[in-house]
Amino acid sequence: KRGFQLGVDGQYVDYNYRGSAKLEYLPNDDIENRSRHAYNLMHNQNLGQGVTLTVNWNGVSDNRYWQDFSSRLLQTSQQQLPKQLVLGYSPGSWWSSSLQVLRYQTLNPDPEHPVARPYFIEPQLAFSGRLPNWRNADFSVYGQFSKFVHPDLVEGSRLVAYPQLALPYIDPAFIVVPKFGLHATQYSLDRQAAGTPSSLTRVVPTFTLDSSMVFEREAAWFGRNHIQTLEPRLYY
């Protein structure tokens, strides 16, 4: 009823990259009297020297594309189509970082029940590192800076820092790992209502205790010798 549609689905792979691409194109919808299309691109690439690139790019020509052309529930229920670029950098074994840009195409197939558009992240910079044997301790840190963008709502940036220090005590029969952390978050907001603070900060100390014991015994089942283990764990 709608005319001729072309669909292309391809995959490609090489030593340093791989991906898939899907495209649907209708030159002229005989009912709507216009062209319509949909596309999806997934790409992962190793750029060398610890640098990686990830692309997840999706889009359709109009709000009702999935309802008119797709019989897959997973697609017809999609209302937020991501357009994402991630650049990663991991030069060594103990730390890594990433730079991300994330936007969405929001579909509103039913005008009487509009779908709210989410925040765009433009950009987000993340860092994580871990030193497992730092003076008989396990030190890790996570940091993230995010810029949230929206045409109508309050905008702002968020800075997160989360250092943690674990002090593992290891014995052949048991292990006890107390961990201390400090979770700090800072918000800088725009378009705040009058009398509302534009800067918010919180600092939350954290503590966890992970412990386990190992019990072993020899056992014989169905004429064969085995070692039976029991490992109770207590985590607080």
Backbone torsions as a table, in degrees:
resi	resn	phi	psi	omega
1	LYS	NA	-22.5	-173.7
2	ARG	-103.9	-14.9	178.2
3	GLY	116.8	-161.2	-174.5
4	PHE	-92.8	130.0	179.9
5	GLN	-125.2	139.4	178.1
6	LEU	-109.7	130.6	177.1
7	GLY	-123.6	132.4	-179.2
8	VAL	-127.2	131.0	-180.0
9	ASP	-133.9	114.4	-176.0
10	GLY	-134.1	154.6	175.0
11	GLN	-131.5	149.6	178.2
12	TYR	-142.1	149.7	-177.2
13	VAL	-151.2	140.8	175.8
14	ASP	-146.2	179.2	-177.0
15	TYR	-62.3	-38.0	-174.7
16	ASN	-105.9	-2.8	-179.6
17	TYR	-155.0	159.8	174.6
18	ARG	-159.6	156.2	-179.0
19	GLY	-177.1	-179.4	178.4
20	SER	-145.7	150.9	-179.5
21	ALA	-139.7	137.7	177.5
22	LYS	-131.3	137.3	-179.8
23	LEU	-143.1	133.4	172.7
24	GLU	-125.7	133.1	-176.4
25	TYR	-141.4	129.1	176.0
26	LEU	-116.9	105.9	-175.6
27	PRO	-57.3	-38.6	179.9
28	ASN	-150.6	114.8	174.9
29	ASP	-78.9	114.3	-175.8
30	ASP	-65.5	-22.0	178.6
31	ILE	-87.0	-45.8	-178.8
32	GLU	-86.2	-18.2	-179.0
33	ASN	60.1	48.1	177.3
34	ARG	-162.2	163.2	177.4
35	SER	-81.5	151.7	-178.9
36	ARG	-143.7	150.8	-175.9
37	HIS	-155.8	165.2	173.2
38	ALA	-149.3	148.7	-179.7
39	TYR	-149.0	155.2	176.8
40	ASN	-148.1	129.7	178.8
41	LEU	-131.1	124.2	174.3
42	MET	-121.5	123.6	-175.6
43	HIS	-141.6	133.5	175.3
44	ASN	-131.0	130.8	-175.8
45	GLN	-143.9	140.7	172.8
46	ASN	-97.2	112.1	-177.2
47	LEU	-89.1	-1.9	179.0
48	GLY	90.5	158.4	179.0
49	GLN	59.7	31.8	178.6
50	GLY	81.4	8.3	-178.0
51	VAL	-101.0	131.5	178.1
52	THR	-128.2	156.4	179.6
53	LEU	-132.0	132.6	175.8
54	THR	-127.3	131.3	179.6
55	VAL	-125.8	128.0	174.3
56	ASN	-132.2	99.0	-170.2
57	TRP	-123.7	122.2	-176.4
58	ASN	-134.2	152.2	177.8
59	GLY	-174.6	155.5	174.5
60	VAL	-135.4	163.8	-175.0
61	SER	-78.0	-24.7	-174.5
62	ASP	-157.4	171.7	-173.3
63	ASN	-67.0	-30.7	-173.7
64	ARG	-104.1	19.4	-176.4
65	TYR	-61.5	-48.5	-177.7
66	TRP	-64.6	-39.0	-179.5
67	GLN	-65.6	-32.2	-176.4
68	ASP	-86.5	-27.4	-170.3
69	PHE	-121.3	-17.3	-174.0
70	SER	-109.9	140.3	174.3
71	SER	-106.0	7.2	-179.4
72	ARG	-92.3	126.5	-178.3
73	LEU	-61.8	-34.8	-178.7
74	LEU	-62.1	-35.4	-179.7
75	GLN	-82.4	-42.9	-177.5
76	THR	-66.1	-20.0	178.3
77	SER	-91.1	-4.9	179.9
78	GLN	-74.5	126.1	177.8
79	GLN	-122.8	-13.9	177.6
80	GLN	-124.9	110.8	-178.9
81	LEU	-100.7	114.6	-175.2
82	PRO	-76.4	146.7	169.4
83	LYS	-127.0	100.9	-166.1
84	GLN	-128.4	136.3	172.8
85	LEU	-126.9	128.9	179.9
86	VAL	-130.2	125.3	175.6
87	LEU	-113.0	117.3	-177.7
88	GLY	-107.6	151.7	179.2
89	TYR	-141.9	116.2	-179.9
90	SER	-134.0	83.0	-175.9
91	PRO	-75.3	-21.4	-177.6
92	GLY	-138.0	-171.2	-176.9
93	SER	-89.9	-12.4	-171.8
94	TRP	-107.9	-9.4	178.4
95	TRP	-149.2	156.6	178.9
96	SER	-151.2	159.2	179.9
97	SER	-146.1	163.4	179.8
98	SER	-151.8	152.4	175.8
99	LEU	-126.6	124.3	-172.9
100	GLN	-129.0	142.5	169.6
101	VAL	-126.6	127.2	-174.2
102	LEU	-135.9	121.8	174.6
103	ARG	-125.6	168.0	179.2
104	TYR	-135.9	145.2	163.5
105	GLN	-98.4	116.2	-176.9
106	THR	-94.9	127.1	-179.4
107	LEU	-99.1	135.8	177.8
108	ASN	-125.9	77.3	-178.3
109	PRO	-69.4	-24.1	-179.4
110	ASP	-116.8	104.6	-177.8
111	PRO	-61.1	-24.9	-179.4
112	GLU	-77.0	-17.2	177.7
113	HIS	-129.6	76.2	-176.0
114	PRO	-65.2	146.1	177.9
115	VAL	-96.2	128.0	-179.2
116	ALA	-70.1	138.5	178.6
117	ARG	-82.5	131.8	-179.6
118	PRO	-77.2	172.3	175.8
119	TYR	-70.7	142.7	168.1
120	PHE	-87.2	149.8	175.7
121	ILE	-111.3	108.5	-174.5
122	GLU	-142.0	88.5	-4.0
123	PRO	-109.1	-169.1	171.2
124	GLN	-133.7	125.2	179.6
125	LEU	-115.4	124.5	-176.3
126	ALA	-125.5	148.7	179.0
127	PHE	-141.4	137.2	175.4
128	SER	-142.8	140.9	179.8
129	GLY	-146.9	154.5	-178.9
130	ARG	-151.1	128.4	174.0
131	LEU	-113.8	100.0	-172.3
132	PRO	-73.2	-22.3	-177.7
133	ASN	-130.4	62.4	-179.7
134	TRP	-101.9	97.0	-179.7
135	ARG	54.3	52.2	179.3
136	ASN	62.4	22.7	178.4
137	ALA	-131.8	167.8	178.4
138	ASP	-118.1	109.2	-177.1
139	PHE	-107.9	132.0	177.1
140	SER	-139.1	153.9	-179.5
141	VAL	-147.0	143.0	176.5
142	TYR	-132.9	133.0	178.4
143	GLY	-136.0	148.4	-178.2
144	GLN	-153.8	136.2	172.1
145	PHE	-121.7	127.7	-177.9
146	SER	-130.9	136.6	174.7
147	LYS	-111.8	115.1	-177.1
148	PHE	-100.0	128.8	-174.4
149	VAL	-123.4	135.8	177.9
150	HIS	-152.1	140.2	-177.0
151	PRO	-73.0	-21.2	-173.3
152	ASP	-119.9	-35.5	-172.2
153	LEU	-91.9	179.6	177.2
154	VAL	-62.8	130.9	177.1
155	GLU	-104.5	168.5	176.4
156	GLY	169.5	180.0	178.4
157	SER	-122.4	154.0	-179.1
158	ARG	-132.2	133.8	178.0
159	LEU	-119.4	125.5	-177.8
160	VAL	-122.7	134.1	174.2
161	ALA	-134.5	129.9	-175.2
162	TYR	-141.4	82.5	173.5
163	PRO	-81.7	146.3	179.1
164	GLN	-139.0	145.2	178.9
165	LEU	-130.8	119.2	178.2
166	ALA	-108.6	142.3	-179.8
167	LEU	-121.3	79.9	-175.6
168	PRO	-73.7	137.9	171.9
169	TYR	-118.2	114.1	-170.9
170	ILE	-115.6	130.5	176.8
171	ASP	-132.9	153.2	178.7
172	PRO	-55.9	-24.6	-177.0
173	ALA	-100.6	-20.1	-177.3
174	PHE	-156.4	168.1	176.8
175	ILE	-144.2	137.3	177.7
176	VAL	-130.2	126.3	-176.4
177	VAL	-130.4	94.3	169.0
178	PRO	-80.4	141.5	-178.4
179	LYS	-134.9	133.0	179.0
180	PHE	-116.4	141.4	-179.8
181	GLY	-145.5	165.5	178.0
182	LEU	-138.5	109.7	-176.3
183	HIS	-100.3	109.4	-177.0
184	ALA	-114.3	134.6	179.9
185	THR	-135.1	136.4	179.3
186	GLN	-134.4	129.1	-179.6
187	TYR	-113.5	137.3	169.7
188	SER	-121.5	116.7	-169.1
189	LEU	-115.6	147.4	175.2
190	ASP	-116.8	159.8	178.2
191	ARG	64.7	26.0	177.3
192	GLN	-70.3	148.4	176.8
193	ALA	-66.9	157.0	-179.4
194	ALA	-59.6	134.1	-179.3
195	GLY	86.3	-2.4	179.4
196	THR	-101.1	133.2	-177.2
197	PRO	-65.5	143.6	178.7
198	SER	-95.1	-3.7	178.7
199	SER	-134.8	129.4	-179.8
200	LEU	-130.9	138.4	-178.6
201	THR	-137.2	140.7	174.0
202	ARG	-141.2	145.9	177.3
203	VAL	-133.9	118.0	-174.1
204	VAL	-121.2	113.7	173.4
205	PRO	-74.3	144.9	179.9
206	THR	-127.7	152.1	177.0
207	PHE	-146.8	133.2	174.2
208	THR	-132.6	152.6	176.5
209	LEU	-133.6	117.3	-179.0
210	ASP	-116.6	126.2	-178.7
211	SER	-142.5	147.1	178.4
212	SER	-151.8	154.8	176.8
213	MET	-126.7	155.5	-178.0
214	VAL	-126.0	120.1	175.0
215	PHE	-113.8	133.2	179.6
216	GLU	-129.7	147.3	174.2
217	ARG	-153.7	152.9	177.5
218	GLU	-80.6	142.1	-179.4
219	ALA	-145.4	155.4	178.8
220	ALA	-126.1	118.4	179.5
221	TRP	-125.3	128.6	177.6
222	PHE	53.5	39.0	176.6
223	GLY	78.0	11.0	179.2
224	ARG	-124.2	143.3	-179.6
225	ASN	-83.1	138.4	179.5
226	HIS	-137.9	165.6	170.3
227	ILE	-113.3	117.8	-179.4
228	GLN	-95.7	131.2	-179.3
229	THR	-119.8	146.9	174.7
230	LEU	-132.7	123.9	-174.8
231	GLU	-127.4	84.1	174.5
232	PRO	-70.6	146.4	-177.2
233	ARG	-133.9	138.1	176.5
234	LEU	-123.3	121.9	-178.5
235	TYR	-127.9	126.7	-180.0
236	TYR	-121.4	NA	NA
